[in-house]
Every structure is written in C-alpha cells, then in structure tokens.
C-alpha cells in the first residue's frame, strides 16, 4: 500500500503533491509557487503579501452567502531533520511510507506539520460537494523559525470572523489556547590559538536521540544532546585540563537536540583516564534513559590533533554555562491539569567563523511574565559566563475563550460524526493564533488536526485513520457555520 491508496483520497493526494515540493523555513519559494499554480489550475482567487504569505478565496455554496466567513489557516514551511546527513531538503522530495496505520517518511521528518493542514485547506478549496459559507485559506511562511508570516501579515489578506487553525496534532482534541514564546541567543567570542602539541585528542559524539518538539514533547524527559555533551565535558574538567577545539549540537530552536559532538584534548598521559571516565558515563546514561532513549549512542574516538583550539577561559566558561543552563519543564499549569506552563529548550550550540560560539535557547509559557522570567534567567547565567545575550521579539500566547461559538460547533461536529465528545485543551507548543488575535481581536478561533507523533524529528508520523476524522470534522464544522 502507498499514500495513493489512502482515504480521504483528495486530502492524501494533495498532501503527496505538497511533499514533492521542498519547503524549508525561510525558503518557501517553491511551495509558494505550487500554491499559486494550484490556484490558477482550479480558477481560485488568490493574493500574496510582501512577506510571502498566500491567501485563497472560495465563494459560498449558493444560498449560504450570508453565513460568517471562515478562515482556514496553515503554514507552508516544515522542520527539516534527517538521519541521513546528505539528504538535501532544498532539492529532494519527501518519500513517504505506509507503516500499518501510520504514515511516516524514509528517514526524514514527514512534513505533516503542517503539510496536512495545507492539504485539507486546498481540498476544501476544490471540493464541489461541500456545503459552506464564504471560505478563505491562509498559508503563512516561516512559522517554524520565527513566525515571520503571521508577524507580518499584509493588510486585507483575510476578512473572516471565524478562524480555524489546522496545525494541531491530536485527534479528538480541540485547542483553545497556546503558550507564548521567546528565543534567547548567547554569543561567546573567543581567542583562537594553536592546539597544544602535548595533548591527546578525542571526538565525543552523541547521536540517535529521540529529539522531538520543544513544546509538545518537552515534558517527556527525553535526552538533550547538548546537555549530555556539557555534562561529560564538565565532569572531565574537574579532573583534567581540557583543550576544546570544536563543539556543535542541535539545530532548530523548536527541536529538542538529538545529536551533538565535541573535539577536545587532554594531556597525553591522561588519555586512558578519559576512556575510563567515558565508559562509566555511558553506563550512567544507559541506566538513566533505559526504556526511553533506546537508539541513543555515545561514542568516543581518538583523532589527529586539530590545528586550533578555543582559549582556556572561554572553554571553562562555555562548559560551565552549558552544564548549568536550564532545560525542560520549569513549571506546570495550576489551571489545566497536565499542561506544561513554562519550559526552556537548550536548542543549539554552533561555532561561527573563526572566533564565535552561538547558543540558541527557546522559552515558552502560557503566562507572559513567566516567559520573560525564564528568558532572563538564561540571560543572567550566560552574561555571568561572559557571553553577549539578546532576546528575539517573541510571540504572544493565546488565552482560552470558553464561551467561543466555534469551539462548540467544532466539538458538536466531531461528536455527531464519531460519537465521542472531543477534549477541550490548551497546548504548550506555540501556534500563530496569538499573533492573529493581536491583529484581529474579533476573531473566534480554535485549532484542531489529526494525530501526529514525534514531530520535528525523523520519527515523525501521522495516524492514518485520524486524517479521515479530521477531514470529517472540518467539513461538518464548515457546514454548521454555514447554517448559522
């Protein structure tokens, strides 16, 4: 069985088309052109704005012209993570595999976040059998790395009063709130010197971690490769002088780091002590993550002496800062049971040019003051370590409206079709909804979608039966709005 055999056929066929089009964040030119070509092919009214967002417009079913106008919203870009370092997301289509009741990709992220939302919106645009009022479909750019499209939405791109965000990841759940977030970057400037000649050098490599979404998966206790790397180096530094030559870990601010590595040296007479310490460390980590991180690998190998190293003071400050930097859940919500209120993700460590090391962290909270509190804790720590710290603009949370009309309609639609009353929830992951509410405070808004698991990682997969229920809920909700 392949994706072409799955139902609802219209939604999966469009999703398959979308996955043939490269769409990394900030490089959405090809997927934008696909959308424009799709609109032209099907004679759909379309417009774009200066930042690159695309909006399509479908007239109401005859007789439903006076119904409230509904906006369907999804984002064009996808998180690009692969088990194959040579996979080029800018040129290569995503290969999908039907694995029982799940759809996954062949060693990469699937792109269901948010390709399935795009596919459902486009299916609504072309399905002539649906009953609906006026419908607008909005496709935004760069949701994953900066919410750039939502932040810079052009005037007149949408005109609806009801807003359906199609970027959630749990069947039978309707989301009415989300966390706000802010990124914090910390830059170390170091002096480069020649690597000592009387040292023995190692490469310490961490790979195969589960990773995952830094909002939706942060509470699961998965390993952060940057934290594991820093812990080993810090423990070594208590006993040995370390010459750090290279360090790199993680990638995207909204993904828990799955892999990291460091190139370092110690005095040659201590090389066997490092191997002993490594073996003990591996045993500790295997015990701590038994049954959870089954694919995690820690490897240590001897390497040739690199030419350059980071100065001793910066090495010490960097290792200590990374080791002590917070990561994970900071607090749980007292209002909604099981909801993470505040968290932080030590997302990426990258060497830039010849004398800089950039640390990227991402903070989230459903309480604005606590979002900034944890961001400033990160700032204080790295400032003490000698780094230059800056914060991004951030994005607001979305406060729940329990009197929402569309919430009740979407809930009733699901219950009528499937005999289950969906749970009403808030989500710790960030959605674009808060930004749209800032621009259009009159919007009545919910978010729902099919079941996705391990998004933002190569293990990302989508539960096939949930897609049909998602499509059913969406189309029935549109029909109910049309009958208001």
N, C-alpha and C positions, 0 to 999 in steps of 0.2 A: 504494500500500500504506500502511496505517496501523498503529498499535500493536495494533489489534484483530485483525489478521491474523497476528500473530507467535506463535511457539511457543517454550516451552510456554505454551499458551493460558491456563491457570489463573493462572500466575505473572504474565504480562503484563496480564491483565485486572485483577488486584488492584493491580498497580503503577499502572495507569491510574487506578483509583479513588483511590489514595493521592495521585496528582498533581493531583487535583481539589480537594484539601484543603490550605489554607495551613498551613505548619508552620515558620515562622522559629524560630530558637533563642530560648528563654525565652518563646515564645508558642505553646505546643503544645496549647492548649485544644481547638482544633477537631480536630486529628488524634487527640488522646486520646479525644474523644467518638466519632470514627469507629471507633476500636478497640473501645470499649465497645458501640457499636451492632452492630459486626461479630460480637462475641461473643454478644450477645443474639440476633441473627438466626440464628446457627448453633448455639445452645444449648451454648456453650462456657463452662466455668467460668472466671471472671475475677476478679482483685482489683487494687486500686491501693494505693499507699502515700502518705504525706503529701506527698512531693515531686512526685508526679505520674507516677511510673513505672507501667506496666501489665504484668501477668503473666497469661498464659492457660495452661490445663492440659488436656491430652488424654490419656485413658486409653490403656493399651497395647492393641495388637492381641490378641485372645483367644489365650491360651497364652503370651504374652510379658510377662506381668505382673511377673515376677521379674528382668527384664533391668535393667541400670543405667539410671537416669533421666537423660535428656539435656535440657540447657538450650540453646535456640536464642536468641541474643541479637542485637539490632539497636537502632539509635537512631531516635527519631521525628523529630528536627529536621534541617534542611538548611541549607547555606550559601546565602545569598540575594545573588547577584551578577547584574547585568543590564547589557546595553548600552543599555537604554532607562531613562533616569533617572526616568521617570514610571511605570514598572512597580511596582505595589503588591503585594508578596509576601504581605501580610496579608489580601488580599481576592481576588486573581486566581489562577486555576488555572494550572499549568504546561502550556504547549502543546508537545506532542511531535511530532517529525518523523522519519520513517524515511528515512535517507540512505544508500542502499546497504545494507551490512552493519552500519551504525551507527544507533543511536537517539540523537537529540540534542533539545534544546529550541530554541524560537524566540527566540534572543537572551538567554536566561537560563541559569542553572545548571539542570541536568536533575533534580537531586534523587535520582539513582540512589544517591548517597552520602547516606543509607543506605536509600532507599526500596526498592531491590531486595532488600535483606536483610529488611526488613519484609514485603515481598510473598511471599518464599519461606517465611518463618515462618508467615504466615497461610495460605498454600497447604497446608503440612503440617497445619495445624490442621483443614482441611476436606476434604482428600483422603481418601476412604474406601478407596482401593485400596492404600494404603501398608502396609508391614509395619514395625512399630516397637515399642519398649518404651514406657514412660511418657515423655511429652514435655511440657516446659514452654517457653513462648515469652515472653521478657522483652523489653519495649520501654522504653528509657530516654529521659529528657528531657535536653536541653541538653548533648549530647556535644560539639558544635562550639565552644561558647564558654565552657566551664567544667567539663565532665564532672560537672555537678551531680547528675544522676540516679544515676550509678554511685557517686559520693561519698556519697550519702545514701540508698542502697538500704535500704528498710524490712525489718525482721525478718520472716522467713517468706515472703518474696516468691519465693525459689527454694529447691529442695531437692535438686537433681540432683548427680551426681558427675562427669558429663561435660559439657563446656561448648563449644559451637560458636559462636564469634563470626563473624557473617556480614557483616563490614564491611571486607573486603579487596578489592583492585582488580586482581588479576592471575590470569587463568585458568592452570591447570596449575601453580599455586604454592600451597604450604601454609605459613602463617606460624606460627612457634612462639615469637616474641619481638618486642618493640617497644621504642621509646625512651620514656623518661620526659620530662616537660617542666615548665616553669615560666614564667609570664608576669611581665614586669617593666614597671612603668609609671613614667614620669618626668614630673613636672609642673613647668612653668615658670610662675611668677607674674610678670606684667609690669605696668609703669605705662603706662596709655593716655594718649596725647597727641594733639593735633591734627596731622594730616598736614601737612608743610611745603608752603607755597604756591608756593615757587620750584622745585619738583621736577616732573619729568615721570613719569607713572605707566604701568606696564605690567601686563598679566596674562600670566604664563607658564603654559602649560597642557600637561600630558603626558597622553596617552590612548592607548588601543588596545594596551597591553602584554598579553603572554600571561598574566601572573599565574600562578595555579596554587596547588597545595597546598604549604604551607610545610614540610611534611615530605617528602612523596613527590616533589616537583619541585625541591627546594632545590638539588640537585646539577646541574641542567641549565643553570645560568648565565643564567637569564632576567633581564631588566631589573627592577630595583626602582625604581618611580617616585619614591619618597621619596628614594632615593639620587641619582637623576638630578637631581631638583629641587635638593637641597642642593649638589650639585657645581657646578651653574650659578651659584647664588647665591654660593657661596664664591669661585669664580673672579672674579665681578664685584666682590665685596667687597675683593679685593686691589687693585683699581684705583679703585673709586668708593665714595662714601658711599651706603649703601642705607637707605631708609626702608621697612621691612616692614609692610604693612597687613593682610595676610590670608595664611594658609597652611593647606593641607589636603591630606592624601594618604592613600591606603589606606583600609581599612575594618575587616576582621576580623583578629584576631591570628594565625589559621592560614591566611591567604591572602597570597601574595606581592602587594604593591601593584601594580595595573595602571595607576592614574591618580593624578595629583596636580596641584595648581595653587598659585600664589602671586601675590599682588598686591603690587607693590613700586614704589618710585620712586627716581630718581637726579636729581642736579642737571640742570636743563633743558639746559644746554649739553653734557651728556654723552649725550643720548638717542641720537644716531646711533652713538656708540661701543658702546652696548648692542646695537643692531641688528647691528652688525658682529660683535660677540662671540657673539651668538646664532647667526648664520649659520655661524660657524666651529664652534660647539658642536654644531649639528645635523649638520654634515658628520662630525665626530668620532664621534658616537653612531651614525650610519648605518654608518660603517665598522666600528665595534666590534661591532655587532649584525647585520651583514649575514648574510642567510640564516637568521636565528633570529627576530628580532623584526620580522617583515615588516609588521605592522599598526601599529607604534608611531608615534605622531605627537607632534611637539614644535611648539608654536605660540606666537607672541608677538604681542600686540596692544596698542595704546595704549588707555588707559581714562581716564575722568574721575577727578579727584582724589578719593580716599575722604575721609571725614571724620576718621578716626582712624588712628593708627599705633602700633606697638609701640615701646617705648623703645629707644634705641640700644644700651645694654649688653645687654639681653636678646636683641635681634636678633643681635648679634655672637655671643653665647654659644650661642644656638639653632642658628644656621647652622653654626658650627664643630663643635658636638656632633653634629649630623645628618650632616655631611660625614665626620667621623672615626668614627662609630658602626659597629661591625662588622655585616656582613650576609653570610649564605651559609654555606658549609661551613667549619667550623673544623678538623675532623679526620676521617679515615676510620678505620674499624674495622680492627684488625690480626687479628681473629679470623674475620671473614666478609668475603671479597673482594667489593668493590663496595658495601659497606654504609656509609652515612654514619654516623659515630659521634656527632659533635657539630655542631650548627649553631645559628644565630640568625637571626631574621627581624625586620627593622625594619619593623613591620607598619603602623602608623598614626600620623598626625600630625593632631590636631584642636584647633581653638580652642573653648574652653568659656567661656560667659558673656562678660564684658567684660574679663577680665584673666588668663586662664589658657590655656596650651597643653599638651595632653596627648600624650605619646609612648607608644605601646604597642609592646613587643617581646615575642617569644616564643622561648624557648630549649629545645632538645631535646638529649638524649644518652642513649645506652644505658649510659653509665657515670655513676652518680649524682654522684660527686664532680666530674666534668667538666661536668655540667649546671649545678651551682652555681658552678663556676669561671667559666663564660662569663656567667652571670647577674650575678655580682659584678663582672666586668669592665665590663659595661654599667652597673651601678650606679656604679662608680668614675668612669667617664667623665662621666656626666650629673651626678653630685654635684659634680665639679670645675667643670662648666658652670653650677652654681647651681640645679639642679633638685632637687625633692624626689622621692626614689625609694622605691618599695615593690615587694615581690615577692608574687605570689599563693602559695597553698598548694602548687601544683604537683601532679603526679601521678607515681606510680612507674613505672618500666619493668617489662617482663615478661621475665624471664630464661628462655632456652630450656631445655626438658627433652627431651633427645634419646632418653630412654627411654619417652616417652609412648605409651601404648596407643592413644589416639585418633588420634595422629599417624600411626601405622602403619595403622590401619583406614581413615582418610580417604585416605591415599596408595594403599592397595591398591584401594579403591573406584574411584578415578579411573583407575588403570592397568587394572583389569579391564574397565572400560567403554570406554576410549578408546585403550588400547594405549600410553600414554605415562606414564612414572613422573614424578609432579609434583616440582618442586624444593622442597626444604625450606629456608625462609628466615626471617630476621628483617626487620623493617621499621622505617624511621626515623620514619615517621609514628606518632603516638600512638594507641593503642587503649585501650578501657576495661578490658582484660584484667588489667592490673596491679592496678587497684583491686579487682576482684572476687577476685583471688588473695589480697589482703590480708585481705579479709573471710572468704573461704572457701579456706584454703590447701590443702584436699584436692582441689580441682578439677583434673581432667585436661583440658587446654584446647588448642584450635587455632583458627585463623582462616582462612577462605577465602572467595572470592567470584568473580564474573565480571570480565572485563576492563573497566575504566573508564579513561578518559583525560581529562586537563585538569580534574579535579575542582576545586571551589571557584572556578571561572571560568565565564563564559558559553559557553566552548567545550567544557564537559563533555559527554562522550558515552560510550555503552555499546555494546560489541561484541555484536551480537545472537546469533551462534552460540555465544558463550561462556555465555550465560544458560542455554541448554539443557544444556550440560555442567555448569554449576554446580548446576542442579536435579537432574541425574542423580547427581552426586557426593554431594549432600546426602541424597537419598533412599536411595541404596545404602549410605551410611555409617550411616544410621539402621537399616537392615535388618541390617547387620553387627553393630552394637551389640546389637540385639535377639536375635541368635543367640549371644551370648557365654554 
